[in-house]
Amino acid sequence: MNTTDLQRLKNRLTILQTLNERFAIADHLKFSAGRGGVAVAEIENDLAEATLSLEGGHIMAFRPRDQEPILWLSPFAPLNQDKPIRGGIPVCWPWFGPHATDKNKPAHGFARTALWTLIDTKVVDDGATQISLELVDNEATKALWPHAFQLQMTVTVGTQLRVELVTRNTGNEAFSLGEALHSYFNVSDVTQVTIHGLENCQVIDKVDNSQRKVQEGAVKISAETDRVYLNTIADCVIDDPGFKRQIRIAKKGSQSTVVWNPWTEPAARLGDLGYQGYLRMVCVETANAADNMVTVAPGGEHRLQMVIGSTSRAWLDHVTIPSAQIHTIPAHLGVKEAAHRYTDTLKKALPFDMVLLGIGEDGHTASLFPGHCQAQTNETQWLLGSAEKTYPLPKYGQPLFQC
């Protein structure tokens, strides 16, 4: 080891010592050296565990207690910093995908490879661990994007993973940006999972010459997939029968959702997914991209929020539905109005966090989530409630009741 390398090692050890002295929390959070010696936050509490690198503000892992990991991270990610980390949640900012005018600039912007600054750590009321980082403009960022900004990210690790990305315009001119929390989800077999929440959305199919289409039914992966779903604020649910769980991705401040899986040949060209790694992951990204880019005025801010959680389906194999009055909803109401009108009845009758109202003759479903409703059809008649009885739990997208 030469003198320069030795000095770099000493500097990194000093940084780690300083971070642990200022920001470590007993039984919650400590710092260790990641690739290239960059500090990594290791979070472990009574609810979950996670890792986050200051390189790129990159969440690399999240696993609630007694569950399979929610996020997928390639075991073949390069140890050097020449390439971005493959997996976890890269922060794509201030553009998404290739730069619009200069292909020599890094894909997905510079935030995912920049060194972020740690600004705070704490334990919140429910026992979750929270860590906050920031990235501000400097000479290197201005060489790529000529705007003054403050980018702050707050990550809360508990039974759910909560991520908030706040863009502040600290300059004198408005700027537009594209962004994404490019989440890689760990799945048992991507060919067997189903992604719900994007039905009937307009989509840009980048594999098919960026043609604009409309999504028919739930999303299934059986080939290379690279799609930008536009003008959607809906939650997405990844139904994974192999892991017997559903992963829900809720979001605010996002008008786009991106679904990506490289499949066979593109995965081989990437070189860091490993043998058949593409079968173990799918990206469902909380984004503002393409038509949904965001403009931030001088002194203004934009907040992008994402909440990731999972529900095991093992305990829902059979559900006992308490006695409830049978309601026949007139078809003229439409399922959206019906859902709002019968929310309280549904919550009392069905003891789990998502209720399928039913299925129309055209095969479209309406789903009632806590706090909001999504509906895809207006011409059907719905039956809510039942006499007391145990029912096998239907798969997501099939009716609990139908008339």
N, C-alpha and C positions, 0 to 999 in steps of 0.2 A: 504494500500500500504506500503510494507516494505521499508527499507532504500535503498536496492539495486535497486528495481523497481523505486523508486523516482529519484535516480541518473541517471538511464537509460533514464527516461523521460526528465530530465533536459538536458542530453547530446543530445538527439534527437532534442529538441527545439532549442538548441544552433546551431546545424548543420543546421536546417531549416532557422534560422535567418541569418546565415552566407551565405548560398546559395542564399537567397533572396537579401541580401546586395550586393553580388558579381555578380550574374548572372541573376537576374530577369530583365525583360524588360517591361516597361510600355506599356499597351495595346497589349502585345504579350505573356508574359511568367511569371509565378510565381510558387513557390514550396509549396507543402502541404505534410502532412504526409499520407503515404499509409499504407498497411498492415504491421504489425510489426513495425510501426513507420518509415519505410524507406521512403526517400523523393521521391515524384512524381512530375514531371514537368507537369504543366497544361498550354497547349499552346492554345491560341485563338487569331486569327487575322482576318482581313477582308475577308480572303479566305477560312479558314477552322479552325477546332479545333482538338486537339489530346491530349493524355496523355501518359506519358512515365515514367516508374519506374526505379530508379537506381538499384533496385533488378533485376538482369539479363539483364540490358539494354533493358528492355522489353517495346516495344510499345504496349499499351493496347487498344487504340482507335484512330480512324481517321475518321473524317466526314467533307467533303467539305460543304460549305454553301448551305443550302436549299436542302440537299440530305439526304437519309437514311444513317446510318453509313456504311462505307465500311468494317470495321473489326468487327468480332464477338467476344464478351467477355462473358464468362459464368457468369451469376448472382449468381452462386453457388460456385464460386471459394473460397477455404478455406481462412479464415482471417489470419491463422498462416502461417509460412514459411516452414512447413514440406513438402508441395507439391508445385511444380511449378505452376505459374499462368496459368489457362486454357483459351486460346484464345489470341487475339491480334497477336503479332509476336514474339514468342520465338526465341532466338538466339541459334541454335544447333551448338556447337563447343566445342572441336576439333574432335569430332566424331559424326556420325549420327546414330541414333538407338542404339541398345545395343552395349556395348563395344565388340570388336572383340574377346578378349581372357579372359576377366574378367567380368562376369555377375553381380558381386557385385558393380561395378562402375556405376555411374548414367547414365541412358539412355540419349542419346543426349548430353553427355558431361557436363561440369561444368559451362559454360558461362551463361547459362540461370538461374542459381540460385546464381551466385556470385554477390558481391556488386561492381558495376562499379563506376569509378571516373569521375565526371563532369569536363571538361576542357575548354569549351567555349560555349557561346550562342551569336547569333547575328541576325539582320534582313538583309536579302539579297535584291538585287535590285528590285525584282518584288513584294516585300511586304511579302514574305514568311518568316517564322521563322526557324532558324537553331540551332541545339543543337548537341554538340560533346561530346562523352564519351570515356573512355578507360579502358582496363583491362590489367594488366601486371602480369607476373609470380610471384609467391610467394610460401611460404612453402606449403600452402594448395593445390595449383594447381600442384606443382611438386610431391606431394604424389599421384596424379592421372595421371599425364602426365609429364614426366621428361624433358621438353624442356623450353628454354628461349624464350619469345615472348612478343610482344606488339600487342594488339588487339584494334583497334580504330573503332568506329562507328559514322557516321555523319548522322543525320536525318533532312530532310528539309520538313517542313509542309506548303504546299500552295494548289493550285488547285489540285496538285498531291502530293503524298507522295513519297519522294525519300530517299532511304536508301543505304548507302555505308558502307561495312564492310571490313576493311583493316587488313590483317594479316601480321605482320613483324617478321622475324626470327632474334632475337637478340643474338642467340647462335652461336656455332662453328660447329654444325652439321645440316645437312638437316633434315627436318621432313615432314611427310605426314599427311594430315588431311582430315576429312569429315566435311561438314558444310551445314547449311540450314537456311534460313529465313522462319520459319515454319508458314506462314501466314494463319490465319483463316479468311475466308471471310463470311460476313453476306449476306445470301440469303433469298428469300421469301419462297422457298420450294425446297430443294435440289433435289427432284425427278423430278422437272420441268426445272432445269437449264441444259445448255449444255456447255461444255468446249472445246474450239477450239484451235488448234495450235499444237496438239500432234499426228495428223493423221500420220500413217505409221511409228511411232517411235517404236524402240525396247523397251520393258518394262519388268521389273521384277515384277511379280504378287505375292506379299508376302502373300496374302490370299490363293493362290493356290500353296503352297509349293515352293514359289520363282521360279516358272517356268518362262522361258523366252518366250515372245510372241511378236506379232506385233499388235499395236493398229489399229483397223479397224474403220475408221470414227471418229467422234467426241466422246468425253468422256461423258457418262451419268451415273448417280449414282442411282442404284436400289437395292443395297445390300452393305455389308461391302466392302470397297475399300481401298487398301493400295498398291500403285504401284509406282515404281521408273522408270521414263522414262529416257533413257540413250542417251547420245550424241546428245542433243538437245539444241540449242541456241535460239529457237523460242520464240516469245511473245505468251502468252496465253490470251484468251478472255473468260470470263464467261458471257454467255448470259442469263439474268434473266428476263423472260417475266413478272413475278409477280411484280417486282420492276420497270419494264420498263427501264432497263438500261443494259449496258455492262461494265464490269470491265476488264480493260486491265492490264496485268502484263508483263512489259518489263524487260529485264535483260541483264547484261554483266558479264563476268567472271564466268559464270555458265554453266555447261555442262549437268546438270540433272534437271528434274522437278519431284516433288513428288505430287501425288494426294491422299488425305486421307479423308475418312469419316468412323467413327466406326460403324455406323448403330445401330441396336436395342440392342442386347445382350451385345456386347462389350461396348456400351455407358453406359448401366446400371452398368456394372462392374467398369467402371471408376469412377462413383459416383458424378462427379462434372459438368456434362453437363445439368442436369435438365431434366424434363419430355419432351421427344421428342425434346430435344435441338439439336440432330443430324440432324434434318430436317432443321434447320436454319443456318447451317454452312457447308462449304466445305474448305478443305485446298488445296491450290495450291502453292507449296513451291519452291522457288528459291534455288537451291542446287548444291552441288558437292558431290555425294554419290556413293557407290558401285564401279563400274568400273571407275568412274570419280573423284576419290579422287585427291587432289592437293598436290604436293610436293613443298616446299619452301626452297630454298638454304640459307645457312648462309648469313645474310645481305640482303636477298631478301624479296620481299613482294608479296602478292596476293590480288587483289581487287575484291570483289563481290558486284555488284550493282543491285538494283531493283527499278523500278518506277511503282507506282500503280495509276491509274486514272480511272475515269468512265465517260461514255457518256450516257445521257438520250436519250431514243428513242422516247420520246413523240413528239418532234418537227420534227422527221423524218418520221411521219406517211405517209406523202405525200411529195415527192421531185419533184420540177420542174427542169428538165434538160434542160439547154440552148441549142440552135441550135448548132449542131456539125456535122462534116463530119462523114459519116458512113465508118468504116474501117473493111474490112474483112482480117483477119490475116491468112496467109497460115498455114496449120496444121504442116508443116515440121519445122516451127520455134520452136514449143514447147512453152508452156505458160510462162516459165521462161524468155526466150529471148524476147518473145512478150511483157511481162510486162515491162521489162527494155526499150524496144524500144518505147513503147507507154505511158510511164509515164506522160509526159507533156500533152498529149492529154487527158488522163484520169483525171488529176487534174483540167484541165480547164472545162471538161464536167460535172464532178460530184462533187458537193460542200459539201463533207463530208470527214472525215479523213480516211476512209477505203473503198476501192473499191473492189468488187468481179468481177473479169474479166469474169467469166462464169463457166460453169459446163460441164464436159466431159461425154461421154456416160457411163463411168464406175462409175459416181457419185462423182468423186473427184473434188475438187475446187482449184482454185488458187486465192490468196488474195494479193492485193497490199497495203502495209502499208507505211507510210511516211518513206523513207530512205531504205527500203528493200522489197524484194519479197519472198514469199513462194509459191512453186508449187508442186502439187502432181501427175500430169499426163502430158504426152508429146504427146498424140495422140488425138487431137481435133482441131476444128476450132473456132475462136473467133470473135465476133462482138462487136466493141466498138463504142460508140457514138449513137446518135439518133436524129430524128427530134424533135423539141421542143414539149414537152408533159409532163403531170404530171403522175407519176407512183406511185402505192402503193409500199411502201418500202418492199422488200422481207425479210424474216428472214435470219439471218446469215447462210451462207452455201448454199443459193439458188442463182440462177443467176440473175443478173440485165439484162443481154443480153445473148442470146444464138443463135447459128446458126447450 
